[in-house]
């Protein structure tokens, strides 16, 4: 009986019920196109939630991964490997940060940042100075610490009590931030420049500048979570570059590996030497294959590509804004959220029926296409979205 099961039925029977999957089995793809088990073609505007930076089975990326796969798939971090050293150097030189720590996901990168912030503060001050301010509507991961850091009650409800160590301020409420800082127990402020899971909402530049000033005045670390909005997604390598600030710690993942699991925590000159041997680690962090994939991605995100990301993002916004059934378009670069008259789930279904894959963020339709999506496919997909939003 089990041998006759469809892929979706087999998954429903044996996989943990942690995902509300769309009724679609993706079998293969190339570039910005994917194909289901029946051979139907779709333009993918999700990129695996901002992961597949250059789409599916990109030739250069595949070559880099394949070359490393034939050399060395894993070694303990008790030894040096070339991909780790080269990737750390590339990221530090691209961002003017001092050091990089590699792990496997965005949640792990944020865990590392939380630990480093606590250690920095406790090394210089007192044990009681350990709390981290995050923002309401934020999302920082699904481990217990990063889930607690996430400023959305909907993610907390099933897992109480949450961990100690976090304050939450509404985005834009600088007075609330100051009131927490004045308690004297704050070690860091952590935020996403664009709140992705929170509805693709960019932070106000004045507010971010005020956060940076408060952090500097009080020797509080500034942590930028660039897990989703980084790696070229918003038109700069990291989105914080659009805001003219210099974080003390930057976390990233998703698009960094172009499709393989890798996360990174980057440390500035101020925080570069906080973590010392045995204070942190990861068995699979710095996996040579994942690092080879990421190195290929990092080296190819150049000014020309970033200019195209900005241009494509502006095209999407300009084309969608004011169209029937579309209330607003938010976001930066190729990280966009569409507020529609119809429910987001209905738009997702209609787009899927017409060969375009989009996803949601809260009540919005979310667009995260490959950074190098061809213009003709992007234009075709946008027309499908416009049609899906129209009243019938």
C-alpha positions, 0 to 999 in steps of 0.5 A, a space after each residue: 500500500 505505502 509503495 503506491 502513495 503519492 509524494 504528498 500523501 507519503 509526506 502527510 503520513 510520515 512528516 511532522 505536521 509543522 508546515 501548511 504546505 501548498 498543494 504542489 509537488 515541486 520536482 525540479 527547476 532551472 533559474 527562475 522556473 520550477 516544474 511540478 510532478 506533472 511537468 507544469 511550469 511556474 515562475 518562482 517569486 519565492 526563492 525558497 523564502 529568499 534562499 535561492 539567490 540565483 534561482 534553481 541549479 545555477 550553473 556557476 553555483 553548481 560548479 562551485 558546489 560540485 568541485 568542493 564535493 569532490 574534494 572534502 565534504 566535512 571536517 571538524 572545526 578543530 582543523 582549518 579548511 580553505 572554504 571557511 577561510 576564504 568565505 570569512 575573508 570575503 564577507 569581512 572585506 565586503 562589509 568592513 567587519 572584523 570576523 565571521 562565525 559560521 553556523 547552519 541557519 539564521 536562528 543559529 546566527 541570532 543565537 550566536 549574536 545573543 550570546 556574544 552580546 551578553 558576553 561583551 556586556 558581562 565582560 565589561 560591566 555586571 552579570 545583570 546587564 544582559 537584556 536585549 531590546 527587540 521590536 514588536 512584529 519582529 521575527 528572529 528564529 524558532 529556537 527558544 532564545 530566538 523565538 523569545 526574541 521574536 516580538 510576536 505573541 502568535 509565535 509564543 503562545 504554544 511554548 510558554 514560559 518564554 525565556 528571560 532576557 528580552 524587552 519589546 518596543 514598537 517600531 518607531 517608539 524611541 521613547 520606549 527604547 530609552 525607557 528600557 535602556 534607562 533600567 541599566 540592564 540592556 546589553 543590545 538592541 536587535 532588529 531587522 531593517 525590513 521586518 519580513 515575517 512581520 509583513 515586509 515593513 521597512 523601519 523608519 530611517 529616523 528611528 534607526 538613526 536614533 537607535 544607533 545614537 542610543 546604542 553608542 551613548 550607552 555602549 549597547 551593541 547594535 545587532 542587525 538581523 539580515 537573515 532575510 533582507 541581506 545578501 543583496 535582497 534590498 539593493 545593497 549587500 546588507 540592508 543596513 547600508 541603506 540606513 547609514 549605520 554601522 552595526 556591532 554584530 550582523 547576522 545572516 543566512 538564507 540567501 548566503 548559501 544560495 540553496 545550501 544551509 549556512 548562517 553567519 554572524 559577523 563581528 565588528 572591530 568592537 566585538 571581534 574578539 568577544 568569543 574565545 575558544 570553547 565559548 561557542 561552536 557548531 559541528 556543521 558550521 563552516 561546512 566546506 560545501 556550504 562555504 564553497 556555495 556561499 563564496 560563489 554567491 558573495 563574489 557574484 553580488 556586485 554593484 551591477 547586480 545590486 543596481 538591477 535589484 533596485 531597478 526591478 524592485 522599482 518596476 514591480 512597485 510602480 507597476 502594481 501600485 494603484 492597480 485594481 484590488 491592490 491597496 499598497 506595496 511595501 518593502 525594499 529592492 526585491 523584498 516586497 509585500 502587497 496588501 490586497 483587497 482579496 485575502 493573500 491566500 486567495 491571491 496565492 492560489 490564483 497565481 499558482 493556478 496561472 503558473 506563478 509562485 508567491 507566498 505570504 507574510 501575515 496578511 500580505 502577498 510576499 515577493 522574493 524572486 531570484 535576484 537575477 530573474 530575467 526581465 521577461 519572466 518578471 514582467 509576465 509574473 507581475 501581469 499574473 499578479 495584477 490579474 489575480 488581484 482584480 475583482 471578478 
